[in-house]
Structure formats: structure tokens, C-alpha cells
């Protein structure tokens, strides 16, 4: 993978991994998978919000901060499988979209 791409999108790989894990959560897995999923989604959300903060993308900070709270493993929110499935799909889509659209802003001089 091009290192320039990863320099401009450090959240790319965590976002893709998280999106895949969220889509895999639609299948029946042991409870341990969903516990792991909480840690992965929460961590990737916090990291994405941090990257967005550094690039001053307020909408992404709020959105991924909310996702981090929703999936936080310390004080879990218990919902039924029927409620979690659409949430997982929406969050997977959001992680895929953020992987594509969030990139490092170019300075006014054209260089970092």
C-alpha cells in the first residue's frame, strides 16, 4: 500500500478492519466476539475522533465520539440483537465512508 496514502489517512486500516468486523457481527458468534467488537469499535472510534480533532473536522469528532460511547466496553449499553444489527450496519458504513473522505488537509502553501 502506498505510504503517502497512509500518511494522509492514518485511520484507513483501523476503519476498514472495524467495518469488516461490524459486518461480520451480523452472523451468530459466541458472546466473546461481541465483547471484542466493543473494544475494537470503541478504540477505532476514539482514534478516528483524535485524527479528526487534529484536522479540525468537528462533525467527525462528534460522530465518532458518539460511536465510541455507544460501543464502550466499560459501561456497555445492552440492546437486543434486533436493535444492534442495524446499528452495526450503519456504523460499518460510517467507517467505510470516513476511510474514504477524511484525509489530511492541505496547507495554504500546498505542502505540509
N, C-alpha and C positions, 0 to 999 in steps of 0.2 A: 504494500500500500504506500502511496506517495507520502513522504514525511511532511511535505508542505501542507497537504490536506489535513493531516493530524495536528499540525501546529495551528492551523486556523480553526479546527474543530476538535479540541481535546475531549469533548464529551461524546464524540461519534461512536466509538466502540462500546462504552458503557450503555449508551442509549440503544444501540442495536441489540446487544445482549439482553437488556431489560425488556425490550419489546418482544423478543422471541420468547423469553421466559413467561411474560404475561399471556401470550397467545397459547403457550403450552399449558398454562394453568386451566384452560378450558376443558382439558381431559381430566379424568379422575386419577388423582395421585394420592399417595399417602400424605397424612397431615404435615409431615416434616417438610415436604416440598413447599407448601404454602407458608410455613414458617420461614424457610429460606427465602422465598419470594418477597416476604415483607422486608427482610434485611436488604436484599438486592435493590428493590424498588425504592425504598427509603434512601439508601446510600446513593443510588444513581440520581435521585431527585435532588438531594442536598447538593451533590456535586454539580449538577446542571444549573441549579439556582446560584451556586457560587460562581460558576463561569459566566452566567447571565449578569450577575452583580458586577463582576469585573468589566463587563462590556456595557454596563448600564442599560440593560434590557429589562425594564421594570415589569412588564407583563409576564415575562418568563420566570422572574423571581417569584412573583405571587403564585403563578400557576403551579410551578414545581415545588414551591414551599407547601402548598395545599396538598399536593400528591404525597409529599414526604410525611405530612401529618396523618393523612388517610391510611398510609401503609406502615406507620411507625410500629416497630416491634416491641417497644417498651410498654406502651399503653394501647394494646390492639383494639381496634374497632371491630366488633363481632357482628357480621351481617350474614344473611343466608347465601347459599351458593347462587341462587337465582338473582340476587342483587349484585354479588361480586362479579359474575360473568360479564355483564355489560360494562361495569367499571373497568375490568381488566382489558376489554376490547378498546374502550375509549382511551385508556392510559397507554396501551400499546401503540395506538395511532398517534397519540401526542408525542411519544418518544421517537417514533419514526419521523414525524414532521419536524421535531426540534433538531434531529440529527441532520436534516437537510437544510433548514432555513437559518439556524443560529450559527453564525460564523463571526470571526473577529472583525470588528470594524476597521476600515482603512483610515489612517490618519489623513488630515487635510493636506499633507505633503505627499501622499501616495505611498509612503513607506512607514513601517512600524517604528 
